[in-house]
Amino acid sequence: MLNSKSVLITGGTGSFGKQFVKTILQRYPDVKKVIIYSRDELKQFEIQQQYPRKEFPQLRFFIGDVRDQNRLTQACEGVDVIIHAAAIKQVDTAEYNPTECIRTNIDGAEHVIHAALQCGVRDVVALSTDKACAPINLYGATKLASDKLFAAANNIKGSRDIRFSVVRYGNVMGSRGSVIPFFMAKKKEGVLPITHKDMTRFNISLQDGVNMVMYALGNHLGGEIFIPKIPSYKILDVAKAVAPECEINVVGVRPGEKLHEEMITDTDSLNTIDLGRYYAILPSVSYTYSEEDYLQHHKAIKVPFGFKYDSGTNVEWETVEGLRELIKKHIDADFTV
């Protein structure tokens, strides 16, 4: 799928970007070029040490910001595929710095779209978040706006052979700033701060997130939001899995935080398709295909009217012991309790 193609990853030095690069090099040894685009020169330097030029001549390292339209367009010359992973994603950071969040998450999305249209890119997949579903914080609201921009981009492509799509998923196990590494760091203090004892979250591994983007690249028609069928966990079970001996300190729900995360609302069910491994929310306005076309193409079915998908009413759950095994597999092979 990606052999002989040039791929650009915005936010390429983040947790997702690094795993995506690793996966491409393993699965597509004949990939023409992989451009790692980010504004952090230290992280760029660190990745370059991991992938020496002589051994990985297909890698390129571009210092740049998605806010900079000219630089981004320059980086996209000759590119076939864009994976858009750059974002300001910390909820409290976005609340305190709203304009910065808007410039990166919304203006940056628009810049990616214009660069792709200008440079003859064929496939664009943007990463979203469960917080974009019925958002109550600025980060979620900016990602919802970004999702809408990428969906609508398919209606302005004209005669260009290009498809824009989105993938949306929940908390990535072990990613920077996520709860499990936070609890592991707090473990030595003997007390774990928890916002609410009833809180739940979706759970997905970094590799499963990458696999989902690969699925989207191979199967998207443009404009849809792909959503994985993944388990939930209870925050108390995470605490028990990481540090059962620790005391629990309930600190209260933070501003802009939900008790349970959502990925499909009952209103979204009107446009939601069940693909088997994934769901797809179709765009509310599309001039490239009909709902019936989509169903026939994927041999899929519609979800029932009123269907919703949230972490609190999910049918699949992680157990304490299962979480410990996942921590060993995806975060720390030497993890013990």
MARGUSE-825405 format. One record per residue (C-alpha): residue number from 1; residue in one letter; x, y, z. Coordinates in nm, 2 decimals, padded with zeros to 4 digits. Layout:
% residues N
NUM / a / X / Y / Z
...
END
This chain:
% residues 337
1 / m / 00.00 / 00.00 / 00.00
2 / l / 00.28 / 00.25 / 00.09
3 / n / 00.56 / 00.09 / -00.12
4 / s / 00.70 / 00.34 / -00.38
5 / k / 00.50 / 00.62 / -00.21
6 / s / 00.61 / 00.93 / -00.02
7 / v / 00.45 / 00.98 / 00.32
8 / l / 00.45 / 01.29 / 00.54
9 / i / 00.36 / 01.28 / 00.91
10 / t / 00.28 / 01.60 / 01.09
11 / g / 00.36 / 01.58 / 01.46
12 / g / 00.59 / 01.30 / 01.35
13 / t / 00.81 / 01.32 / 01.66
14 / g / 00.52 / 01.24 / 01.90
15 / s / 00.42 / 00.90 / 02.04
16 / f / 00.20 / 00.82 / 01.74
17 / g / 00.44 / 00.95 / 01.49
18 / k / 00.73 / 00.74 / 01.62
19 / q / 00.52 / 00.42 / 01.62
20 / f / 00.39 / 00.50 / 01.27
21 / v / 00.74 / 00.54 / 01.13
22 / k / 00.85 / 00.22 / 01.29
23 / t / 00.55 / 00.04 / 01.14
24 / i / 00.60 / 00.18 / 00.79
25 / l / 00.97 / 00.07 / 00.79
26 / q / 00.88 / -00.28 / 00.90
27 / r / 00.58 / -00.33 / 00.67
28 / y / 00.68 / -00.13 / 00.36
29 / p / 01.06 / -00.16 / 00.31
30 / d / 01.02 / -00.01 / -00.04
31 / v / 00.85 / 00.31 / 00.08
32 / k / 01.00 / 00.59 / -00.13
33 / k / 01.02 / 00.86 / 00.14
34 / v / 00.89 / 00.92 / 00.50
35 / i / 00.90 / 01.29 / 00.60
36 / i / 00.89 / 01.35 / 00.97
37 / y / 00.75 / 01.70 / 01.01
38 / s / 00.75 / 01.87 / 01.35
39 / r / 00.87 / 02.19 / 01.53
40 / d / 01.07 / 02.02 / 01.80
41 / e / 01.44 / 02.01 / 01.70
42 / l / 01.55 / 01.81 / 02.00
43 / k / 01.30 / 01.53 / 01.93
44 / q / 01.40 / 01.54 / 01.56
45 / f / 01.76 / 01.50 / 01.67
46 / e / 01.68 / 01.21 / 01.90
47 / i / 01.49 / 01.02 / 01.63
48 / q / 01.78 / 01.08 / 01.38
49 / q / 02.01 / 00.90 / 01.63
50 / q / 01.77 / 00.60 / 01.62
51 / y / 01.75 / 00.59 / 01.24
52 / p / 02.10 / 00.67 / 01.10
53 / r / 02.10 / 00.82 / 00.75
54 / k / 02.31 / 00.53 / 00.59
55 / e / 02.07 / 00.27 / 00.71
56 / f / 01.74 / 00.46 / 00.65
57 / p / 01.80 / 00.68 / 00.35
58 / q / 01.42 / 00.71 / 00.29
59 / l / 01.37 / 00.92 / 00.61
60 / r / 01.36 / 01.30 / 00.59
61 / f / 01.34 / 01.54 / 00.89
62 / f / 01.16 / 01.87 / 00.83
63 / i / 01.16 / 02.13 / 01.11
64 / g / 00.83 / 02.31 / 01.06
65 / d / 00.50 / 02.41 / 01.22
66 / v / 00.15 / 02.33 / 01.08
67 / r / 00.07 / 02.70 / 01.15
68 / d / 00.31 / 02.79 / 00.87
69 / q / 00.13 / 02.74 / 00.54
70 / n / 00.43 / 02.81 / 00.32
71 / r / 00.67 / 02.57 / 00.50
72 / l / 00.41 / 02.30 / 00.52
73 / t / 00.33 / 02.33 / 00.14
74 / q / 00.71 / 02.31 / 00.08
75 / a / 00.73 / 01.99 / 00.28
76 / c / 00.44 / 01.84 / 00.09
77 / e / 00.59 / 01.87 / -00.26
78 / g / 00.59 / 01.52 / -00.42
79 / v / 00.40 / 01.37 / -00.13
80 / d / 00.14 / 01.10 / -00.19
81 / v / 00.01 / 01.05 / 00.17
82 / i / -00.03 / 01.28 / 00.46
83 / i / -00.10 / 01.16 / 00.82
84 / h / -00.19 / 01.46 / 01.03
85 / a / -00.10 / 01.40 / 01.39
86 / a / 00.01 / 01.74 / 01.51
87 / a / -00.20 / 01.90 / 01.78
88 / i / -00.21 / 02.08 / 02.11
89 / k / -00.39 / 01.81 / 02.31
90 / q / -00.36 / 01.87 / 02.68
91 / v / -00.71 / 01.98 / 02.80
92 / d / -00.58 / 02.22 / 03.07
93 / t / -00.32 / 02.37 / 02.84
94 / a / -00.59 / 02.45 / 02.58
95 / e / -00.81 / 02.61 / 02.84
96 / y / -00.54 / 02.84 / 02.96
97 / n / -00.40 / 02.91 / 02.61
98 / p / -00.71 / 02.90 / 02.39
99 / t / -00.58 / 03.10 / 02.09
100 / e / -00.27 / 02.89 / 02.07
101 / c / -00.49 / 02.57 / 02.06
102 / i / -00.71 / 02.72 / 01.79
103 / r / -00.41 / 02.82 / 01.57
104 / t / -00.26 / 02.48 / 01.59
105 / n / -00.57 / 02.25 / 01.58
106 / i / -00.80 / 02.44 / 01.35
107 / d / -00.58 / 02.67 / 01.14
108 / g / -00.32 / 02.39 / 01.12
109 / a / -00.59 / 02.15 / 00.99
110 / e / -00.68 / 02.41 / 00.72
111 / h / -00.32 / 02.45 / 00.62
112 / v / -00.28 / 02.07 / 00.58
113 / i / -00.59 / 02.06 / 00.35
114 / h / -00.46 / 02.35 / 00.13
115 / a / -00.11 / 02.20 / 00.11
116 / a / -00.26 / 01.86 / 00.01
117 / l / -00.48 / 02.02 / -00.26
118 / q / -00.20 / 02.23 / -00.40
119 / c / 00.06 / 01.95 / -00.41
120 / g / -00.13 / 01.67 / -00.56
121 / v / -00.15 / 01.45 / -00.25
122 / r / -00.37 / 01.14 / -00.29
123 / d / -00.47 / 01.04 / 00.06
124 / v / -00.50 / 01.24 / 00.38
125 / v / -00.59 / 01.09 / 00.72
126 / a / -00.62 / 01.31 / 01.03
127 / l / -00.61 / 01.19 / 01.39
128 / s / -00.90 / 01.30 / 01.61
129 / t / -01.00 / 01.22 / 01.97
130 / d / -01.30 / 01.10 / 02.16
131 / k / -01.31 / 01.45 / 02.32
132 / a / -01.43 / 01.58 / 01.98
133 / c / -01.76 / 01.40 / 02.03
134 / a / -02.01 / 01.63 / 02.21
135 / p / -01.71 / 01.84 / 02.33
136 / i / -01.72 / 02.02 / 02.66
137 / n / -01.36 / 02.16 / 02.65
138 / l / -01.18 / 02.37 / 02.40
139 / y / -00.94 / 02.09 / 02.29
140 / g / -01.24 / 01.88 / 02.20
141 / a / -01.41 / 02.17 / 02.03
142 / t / -01.11 / 02.25 / 01.81
143 / k / -01.07 / 01.88 / 01.71
144 / l / -01.44 / 01.87 / 01.62
145 / a / -01.39 / 02.18 / 01.40
146 / s / -01.08 / 02.00 / 01.25
147 / d / -01.29 / 01.69 / 01.18
148 / k / -01.55 / 01.90 / 01.00
149 / l / -01.28 / 02.07 / 00.79
150 / f / -01.14 / 01.74 / 00.68
151 / a / -01.48 / 01.60 / 00.60
152 / a / -01.58 / 01.91 / 00.40
153 / a / -01.25 / 01.92 / 00.21
154 / n / -01.38 / 01.63 / -00.01
155 / n / -01.64 / 01.87 / -00.14
156 / i / -01.38 / 02.12 / -00.27
157 / k / -01.13 / 01.89 / -00.43
158 / g / -01.27 / 01.95 / -00.78
159 / s / -01.13 / 01.70 / -01.03
160 / r / -00.83 / 01.61 / -00.80
161 / d / -00.80 / 01.24 / -00.71
162 / i / -00.77 / 01.29 / -00.33
163 / r / -00.95 / 01.16 / -00.02
164 / f / -00.96 / 01.32 / 00.32
165 / s / -01.07 / 01.11 / 00.62
166 / v / -01.05 / 01.11 / 01.00
167 / v / -00.98 / 00.85 / 01.27
168 / r / -01.11 / 00.90 / 01.62
169 / y / -01.02 / 00.69 / 01.92
170 / g / -00.98 / 00.71 / 02.30
171 / n / -00.69 / 00.72 / 02.55
172 / v / -00.37 / 00.57 / 02.40
173 / m / -00.21 / 00.34 / 02.66
174 / g / 00.13 / 00.47 / 02.75
175 / s / 00.13 / 00.79 / 02.55
176 / r / 00.29 / 01.10 / 02.69
177 / g / 00.07 / 01.25 / 02.96
178 / s / -00.17 / 00.96 / 02.99
179 / v / -00.29 / 00.81 / 03.31
180 / i / -00.09 / 00.49 / 03.34
181 / p / 00.26 / 00.65 / 03.31
182 / f / 00.13 / 00.92 / 03.55
183 / f / 00.02 / 00.65 / 03.81
184 / m / 00.35 / 00.47 / 03.77
185 / a / 00.54 / 00.79 / 03.85
186 / k / 00.32 / 00.86 / 04.15
187 / k / 00.35 / 00.50 / 04.28
188 / k / 00.66 / 00.57 / 04.49
189 / e / 00.47 / 00.85 / 04.68
190 / g / 00.22 / 00.59 / 04.82
191 / v / -00.08 / 00.80 / 04.71
192 / l / -00.26 / 00.80 / 04.37
193 / p / -00.47 / 01.11 / 04.29
194 / i / -00.80 / 01.02 / 04.12
195 / t / -01.05 / 01.27 / 03.99
196 / h / -01.36 / 01.05 / 04.04
197 / k / -01.41 / 00.69 / 04.15
198 / d / -01.67 / 00.62 / 03.88
199 / m / -01.47 / 00.76 / 03.59
200 / t / -01.42 / 00.54 / 03.28
201 / r / -01.21 / 00.58 / 02.96
202 / f / -01.17 / 00.39 / 02.63
203 / n / -00.84 / 00.21 / 02.59
204 / i / -00.63 / 00.15 / 02.28
205 / s / -00.27 / 00.06 / 02.23
206 / l / -00.04 / 00.28 / 02.03
207 / q / 00.00 / 00.00 / 01.77
208 / d / -00.37 / -00.05 / 01.74
209 / g / -00.40 / 00.32 / 01.67
210 / v / -00.14 / 00.29 / 01.40
211 / n / -00.32 / -00.01 / 01.25
212 / m / -00.64 / 00.18 / 01.24
213 / v / -00.48 / 00.46 / 01.04
214 / m / -00.34 / 00.19 / 00.80
215 / y / -00.70 / 00.05 / 00.77
216 / a / -00.83 / 00.40 / 00.69
217 / l / -00.57 / 00.45 / 00.42
218 / g / -00.66 / 00.13 / 00.25
219 / n / -01.04 / 00.16 / 00.28
220 / h / -01.15 / 00.52 / 00.30
221 / l / -01.38 / 00.68 / 00.05
222 / g / -01.34 / 01.03 / 00.19
223 / g / -01.52 / 01.23 / 00.46
224 / e / -01.59 / 00.95 / 00.71
225 / i / -01.47 / 00.93 / 01.07
226 / f / -01.34 / 00.59 / 01.15
227 / i / -01.40 / 00.47 / 01.51
228 / p / -01.25 / 00.15 / 01.66
229 / k / -01.44 / -00.11 / 01.87
230 / i / -01.22 / -00.11 / 02.18
231 / p / -01.26 / -00.19 / 02.55
232 / s / -01.31 / 00.06 / 02.84
233 / y / -01.15 / 00.06 / 03.18
234 / k / -01.25 / 00.20 / 03.52
235 / i / -01.00 / 00.44 / 03.66
236 / l / -01.01 / 00.25 / 03.99
237 / d / -00.91 / -00.07 / 03.81
238 / v / -00.61 / 00.12 / 03.66
239 / a / -00.51 / 00.22 / 04.01
240 / k / -00.54 / -00.13 / 04.13
241 / a / -00.34 / -00.27 / 03.84
242 / v / -00.05 / -00.02 / 03.88
243 / a / -00.03 / 00.01 / 04.26
244 / p / -00.28 / -00.19 / 04.46
245 / e / -00.09 / -00.09 / 04.78
246 / c / -00.13 / 00.28 / 04.73
247 / e / -00.39 / 00.50 / 04.90
248 / i / -00.65 / 00.67 / 04.68
249 / n / -00.70 / 01.05 / 04.70
250 / v / -01.01 / 01.17 / 04.52
251 / v / -00.92 / 01.52 / 04.40
252 / g / -01.24 / 01.60 / 04.19
253 / v / -01.32 / 01.62 / 03.82
254 / r / -01.10 / 01.88 / 03.65
255 / p / -01.25 / 02.16 / 03.44
256 / g / -01.34 / 02.04 / 03.09
257 / e / -01.33 / 01.67 / 03.19
258 / k / -01.61 / 01.42 / 03.14
259 / l / -01.70 / 01.13 / 03.37
260 / h / -01.73 / 00.90 / 03.07
261 / e / -01.59 / 00.97 / 02.72
262 / e / -01.81 / 00.94 / 02.40
263 / m / -01.72 / 00.84 / 02.05
264 / i / -02.06 / 00.81 / 01.89
265 / t / -02.37 / 01.00 / 02.02
266 / d / -02.73 / 00.88 / 01.96
267 / t / -02.76 / 01.17 / 01.71
268 / d / -02.45 / 01.04 / 01.52
269 / s / -02.63 / 00.71 / 01.49
270 / l / -02.83 / 00.85 / 01.20
271 / n / -02.51 / 00.85 / 00.99
272 / t / -02.31 / 00.57 / 01.14
273 / i / -02.21 / 00.25 / 00.96
274 / d / -02.09 / -00.08 / 01.13
275 / l / -01.79 / -00.20 / 00.93
276 / g / -01.72 / -00.50 / 01.16
277 / r / -01.39 / -00.41 / 01.33
278 / y / -01.47 / -00.04 / 01.31
279 / y / -01.76 / 00.21 / 01.29
280 / a / -01.77 / 00.49 / 01.04
281 / i / -01.96 / 00.82 / 01.08
282 / l / -02.04 / 00.94 / 00.73
283 / p / -02.03 / 01.31 / 00.65
284 / s / -02.36 / 01.50 / 00.69
285 / v / -02.30 / 01.66 / 00.35
286 / s / -02.13 / 01.46 / 00.07
287 / y / -02.12 / 01.50 / -00.30
288 / t / -01.89 / 01.21 / -00.37
289 / y / -02.10 / 00.91 / -00.27
290 / s / -02.43 / 00.82 / -00.11
291 / e / -02.50 / 00.62 / 00.21
292 / e / -02.61 / 00.33 / -00.01
293 / d / -02.29 / 00.35 / -00.21
294 / y / -02.09 / 00.33 / 00.11
295 / l / -02.29 / 00.04 / 00.25
296 / q / -02.25 / -00.16 / -00.07
297 / h / -01.88 / -00.08 / -00.11
298 / h / -01.79 / -00.21 / 00.24
299 / k / -02.07 / -00.47 / 00.26
300 / a / -02.16 / -00.31 / 00.58
301 / i / -02.48 / -00.23 / 00.78
302 / k / -02.62 / 00.07 / 00.96
303 / v / -02.62 / 00.09 / 01.33
304 / p / -02.97 / 00.09 / 01.50
305 / f / -03.14 / 00.42 / 01.55
306 / g / -03.05 / 00.57 / 01.88
307 / f / -02.72 / 00.37 / 01.91
308 / k / -02.45 / 00.54 / 02.11
309 / y / -02.10 / 00.44 / 02.20
310 / d / -01.95 / 00.57 / 02.53
311 / s / -01.69 / 00.44 / 02.78
312 / g / -01.95 / 00.41 / 03.06
313 / t / -02.19 / 00.18 / 02.88
314 / n / -01.94 / -00.01 / 02.67
315 / v / -01.99 / -00.39 / 02.65
316 / e / -01.62 / -00.47 / 02.66
317 / w / -01.41 / -00.40 / 02.97
318 / e / -01.05 / -00.44 / 03.07
319 / t / -00.98 / -00.63 / 03.40
320 / v / -00.72 / -00.55 / 03.66
321 / e / -00.51 / -00.85 / 03.56
322 / g / -00.56 / -00.78 / 03.19
323 / l / -00.44 / -00.42 / 03.24
324 / r / -00.12 / -00.55 / 03.42
325 / e / -00.05 / -00.77 / 03.12
326 / l / -00.10 / -00.48 / 02.88
327 / i / 00.13 / -00.26 / 03.08
328 / k / 00.40 / -00.53 / 03.06
329 / k / 00.34 / -00.56 / 02.68
330 / h / 00.31 / -00.20 / 02.58
331 / i / 00.47 / 00.01 / 02.85
332 / d / 00.72 / -00.17 / 03.08
333 / a / 00.82 / -00.53 / 03.03
334 / d / 00.97 / -00.54 / 03.38
335 / f / 00.65 / -00.41 / 03.54
336 / t / 00.56 / -00.59 / 03.87
337 / v / 00.32 / -00.52 / 04.16
END
